[in-house]
Amino acid sequence: MPAAPRERSVFLALLPWPERMQLARALRTETVGGLVLLVAAVVALAWANTPFSGAYEQIRDFRFGIPALGLNLSVGHWTADGLLTVFFLVAGIELKRELVVGELRTPATAALPVVAAGCGMAVPAALYIATSGIGGGSRAGWAVPMATDIAFALAVLAVLSTHLPSALRAFLLTMAVVDDLGAILVIAVFFTAGLDPPALCGALAGLVVFHLLQRFRVTGWWWYVPLGVAIWALMYNGGVHATVVGVAMGMILRTIRDHEEEASPGERTEHLLRPVSAGVAVPLFALFAAGMSISAASLGEVFTRPEPLGVVLGLVLGKTVGIFGGTCLAARFTRARLNPDLAWADVLAVAVLAGIGFTVALLIGELAFPDPAHAEHIKAAVLLGSLIAAAAAALLIRRRNGVYRRLWETETRDDDADGIPDVYQQAGRGRDGAGSGDSGEARRTSCRAPASPSWSPALPP
């Protein structure tokens, strides 16, 4: 008797209840954080283009700190190198959770987000290199269009969607975790200068102590906060971007609770720091990173200079082609398949939405172009490319939301008020016939037909 074919793993199928609640809390906080981030960016742009722009620059460039420790930094650098470490610490905890108990713990379920995120980073970088090469520009900014701003993207998704399946948000969030890891590796490997081996050795020793404290279940913030600050200072003076420390500590924190614990150290840390990250650290970074003078001439140079044009094309076209194409390839050539609740049109909308690059893209832009004159053009390109991607994604998301809304209305319609939807009482129509028009449109696939019936009611998230 021939062996029964192995069933393909469903990416982002029904999650365990604790993980589902954790995901819901993360989505709600990131959505609010995205709206706060948007406000901060608008304030920065408005402030930098008023008669009070001089005050903005004075505050951003004001320096303070401890010169003897090499930490006499400007306000802008403190937000980029200091506060943003909190953001990367939360990202590190999210990544650790996904690797240990989440969707990235097995190769089958990790295939789609890993391939999608990888292609979503490689294609924009290649498009930037090609554009800058043809135009005779600098290739230093190849990594700028690689990063997706998950807070902005989730905020746009939350504002526009009312009936989209929750799997769409989960797909975006999980892919963004892998995207963040890629951006972190790029910063750590390619944007280091003037390495100081003794300081780096000290930082690594501090991380070893941090790990031992976790391993032996040592509790108390008075151990971890001073140690974390010392590791951050050593890493900064060692020549590696200090935000990498946040990811390293987030990956070290335990995410599986012991029997006597109500929450693991990772859960407790994320619960405390996520509001700080979303409501303070990232908005303040945006406030002092997004401020730039806007004029018709400066916007025109975005499309005439090869470097900013490469950033715009990478965000708008590269992200879309990379993520959508990568997902199709993973679905065709690996054992993972798309969640039956999603259609390929939904994946296309998410791919376009991922072109919103802000926080990490601006950070990499500052690292790649230390000259403020060049950095201004890159900032303009990031803002303009993100705006174009958000507008295009809004059109696609609104259309998909309308399809799912009509499907939901069909499934829940109860004209006779007997408590049973009419679709289940119509003669000759079963579950697979309900709402065939909208359902067919919502579930239609183009890359590959699913191996099993893919109809599933699109309940409101």
Helices and strands as residue ranges (DSSP letters): E 9-10, H 17-48, H 53-61, E 63-66, G 67-69, E 71-74, H 75-77, I 78-83, H 84-100, H 107-135, G 144-146, H 150-160, H 166-190, H 197-215, H 221-237, H 243-252, H 265-276, I 277-281, H 282-289, H 296-304, H 306-313, I 314-318, H 319-333, E 336-337, H 344-353, H 359-368, H 372-412, G 422-424, G 431-433, H 436-443
